[in-house]
Amino acid sequence: MAVSKKRDKNVYKAPRNLGKPDDTDNPRWLLPTAVTLLIIGPAWIITYYISRAQYPLDIGDWNLLVGFAFMAAAMLLLTRWK
């Protein structure tokens, strides 16, 4: 009967990154910027409704788009948060 070859015991194993990985840290500005945008967006829309479309800018219903753009930018930033 044929004898199988023995497996080489010196197989390379990739090292685990057990230390603190450098490239997974968040930038210091990311979370404060996202939270600020999440506060400014609804505040913009609420100001628009409370002032009966006179404030914050005289651009009519486009103020809603501006408020939602602030919130969308915050959500885009939060997708990069680790």
Backbone bond lengths (Angstrom), bond angles and torsions (degrees), N, CA, C in turn:
res aa  C-N    CA-C-N  psi(-1)  N-CA   C-N-CA  omega(-1)  CA-C   N-CA-C  phi
1 M - - - 1.437 - - 1.522 109.33 -
2 A 1.348 116.60 142.33 1.452 120.77 -177.36 1.527 110.07 -76.12
3 V 1.307 114.36 143.70 1.464 120.85 179.44 1.532 107.59 -101.11
4 S 1.324 116.00 129.95 1.467 119.48 -179.39 1.525 110.27 -73.67
5 K 1.302 114.69 152.15 1.450 119.18 178.63 1.521 109.17 -72.03
6 K 1.292 116.37 144.66 1.458 120.47 179.16 1.522 109.48 -79.08
7 R 1.306 114.85 146.16 1.462 121.38 179.04 1.518 109.51 -71.19
8 D 1.318 115.08 140.28 1.453 120.42 178.20 1.520 109.23 -67.85
9 K 1.298 118.46 126.69 1.461 123.07 -176.35 1.525 112.15 -77.48
10 N 1.313 118.03 -18.64 1.462 121.52 -176.95 1.525 110.63 -95.56
11 V 1.303 116.63 56.11 1.457 121.97 179.00 1.522 108.46 -81.52
12 Y 1.336 116.04 134.65 1.465 120.68 -179.77 1.516 109.65 -72.26
13 K 1.309 115.43 131.98 1.459 121.27 174.41 1.521 107.81 -118.04
14 A 1.315 115.37 131.34 1.463 120.23 179.74 1.526 109.08 -67.18
15 P 1.319 117.30 135.75 1.466 119.23 -179.85 1.519 110.80 -70.40
16 R 1.308 115.23 142.90 1.455 121.07 175.57 1.512 109.21 -81.79
17 N 1.295 114.65 147.35 1.457 119.35 177.07 1.533 107.48 -90.08
18 L 1.317 115.88 84.75 1.456 120.25 -176.28 1.516 112.48 -85.15
19 G 1.310 117.29 -17.95 1.459 120.56 179.00 1.516 111.07 -80.06
20 K 1.301 115.70 -174.66 1.459 120.74 178.97 1.525 108.94 -77.25
21 P 1.321 117.83 115.90 1.461 119.13 -179.87 1.522 110.90 -70.50
22 D 1.325 116.04 135.76 1.458 121.09 -175.79 1.522 112.73 -76.70
23 D 1.336 117.54 -37.40 1.447 119.49 -172.40 1.522 113.60 -85.49
24 T 1.318 120.12 1.25 1.457 120.84 178.24 1.526 112.13 -100.32
25 D 1.319 117.12 0.03 1.457 119.23 178.18 1.523 110.14 -74.28
26 N 1.317 115.01 145.00 1.457 120.38 177.20 1.521 109.91 -79.50
27 P 1.335 116.61 146.78 1.463 117.63 170.40 1.529 109.35 -65.24
28 R 1.298 116.36 150.26 1.463 120.14 -175.68 1.519 112.36 -66.61
29 W 1.313 118.33 -24.26 1.454 122.25 -176.32 1.516 112.86 -85.61
30 L 1.324 118.51 -13.63 1.457 121.31 -169.90 1.525 113.04 -64.25
31 L 1.304 118.17 -55.74 1.456 120.61 -176.04 1.523 113.04 -67.94
32 P 1.350 120.00 -44.56 1.472 117.42 176.98 1.530 113.57 -61.81
33 T 1.320 116.65 -35.87 1.461 119.71 178.92 1.522 110.92 -67.63
34 A 1.332 117.26 -43.44 1.464 120.85 -179.93 1.527 110.89 -64.43
35 V 1.307 117.64 -42.94 1.464 120.75 179.99 1.527 110.10 -66.12
36 T 1.323 117.20 -39.88 1.461 120.76 178.39 1.530 110.83 -62.50
37 L 1.332 116.50 -43.12 1.463 119.52 178.32 1.522 111.69 -66.38
38 L 1.349 116.54 -34.66 1.463 119.61 177.36 1.526 111.86 -69.02
39 I 1.301 117.93 -23.36 1.463 121.25 176.79 1.534 110.55 -85.85
40 I 1.335 117.17 -40.87 1.461 120.97 -177.36 1.531 111.53 -66.93
41 G 1.324 117.25 -39.52 1.469 120.65 -177.55 1.524 113.36 -58.17
42 P 1.336 118.24 -59.34 1.471 118.13 178.04 1.529 113.15 -63.95
43 A 1.338 117.41 -33.83 1.466 119.54 178.24 1.531 109.93 -63.61
44 W 1.324 117.23 -37.88 1.468 121.57 178.14 1.531 110.03 -62.47
45 I 1.330 115.92 -46.58 1.469 120.55 -177.91 1.528 110.69 -67.92
46 I 1.318 117.66 -41.63 1.465 121.10 179.38 1.526 110.33 -64.57
47 T 1.334 117.11 -41.81 1.463 120.63 177.50 1.527 110.54 -61.69
48 Y 1.317 116.28 -38.94 1.466 120.47 178.73 1.530 110.66 -62.88
49 Y 1.315 117.28 -44.32 1.472 120.12 -178.45 1.527 112.27 -72.55
50 I 1.325 117.15 -41.45 1.463 119.93 -177.87 1.533 110.76 -66.70
51 S 1.331 117.63 -37.28 1.466 120.83 -177.96 1.527 112.77 -83.67
52 R 1.312 117.04 5.73 1.471 122.77 -179.46 1.527 111.78 55.87
53 A 1.314 115.32 50.08 1.473 125.36 173.81 1.528 113.87 67.39
54 Q 1.325 118.92 24.18 1.460 120.67 176.92 1.529 111.81 -99.20
55 Y 1.310 117.60 -29.70 1.462 122.58 -178.32 1.510 108.25 -124.78
56 P 1.265 124.19 165.20 1.455 132.58 -4.48 1.519 113.61 -76.28
57 L 1.338 119.15 -30.03 1.467 121.53 175.99 1.526 108.78 -127.46
58 D 1.306 116.16 157.30 1.456 120.47 179.45 1.530 109.58 -92.19
59 I 1.332 116.10 63.42 1.460 120.72 179.88 1.523 111.31 -122.48
60 G 1.317 115.68 14.58 1.462 120.14 175.63 1.521 112.09 70.83
61 D 1.327 113.76 -139.72 1.469 119.27 -176.04 1.527 113.14 -72.15
62 W 1.316 117.59 -6.98 1.462 120.35 176.05 1.528 111.50 -65.99
63 N 1.330 116.63 -15.99 1.457 120.10 175.27 1.533 111.21 -60.57
64 L 1.323 116.02 -32.50 1.474 119.15 176.72 1.523 110.28 -64.09
65 L 1.316 116.16 -41.63 1.461 119.94 178.63 1.521 111.14 -63.68
66 V 1.330 116.68 -39.59 1.461 120.15 178.47 1.523 110.62 -62.40
67 G 1.332 116.72 -45.00 1.465 120.52 178.96 1.520 112.25 -62.16
68 F 1.328 116.03 -43.63 1.464 119.03 178.53 1.522 111.72 -70.17
69 A 1.322 118.06 -28.57 1.468 120.80 176.27 1.528 110.51 -66.44
70 F 1.341 117.07 -39.34 1.469 119.72 174.93 1.534 110.31 -59.80
71 M 1.314 116.51 -45.50 1.466 119.49 -178.78 1.525 111.68 -68.54
72 A 1.324 117.68 -36.27 1.466 120.43 178.22 1.526 110.63 -66.93
73 A 1.330 116.79 -39.03 1.466 119.87 177.40 1.529 110.29 -63.51
74 A 1.323 116.82 -38.35 1.463 119.89 177.49 1.528 110.73 -64.56
75 M 1.314 117.27 -41.07 1.464 120.02 179.08 1.527 111.33 -65.55
76 L 1.318 116.82 -37.44 1.472 119.42 176.23 1.525 110.96 -63.73
77 L 1.322 116.94 -39.53 1.461 119.57 177.62 1.523 111.14 -66.97
78 L 1.328 116.86 -38.01 1.458 119.54 -178.24 1.521 112.69 -70.19
79 T 1.334 117.86 -20.00 1.466 118.73 175.01 1.519 111.52 -70.59
80 R 1.330 117.92 -18.54 1.448 121.72 178.84 1.522 112.56 -94.27
81 W 1.327 116.03 -2.78 1.468 120.99 -179.28 1.517 109.44 -76.87
82 K 1.336 116.64 131.62 1.476 120.60 -177.87 1.498 110.48 -110.87
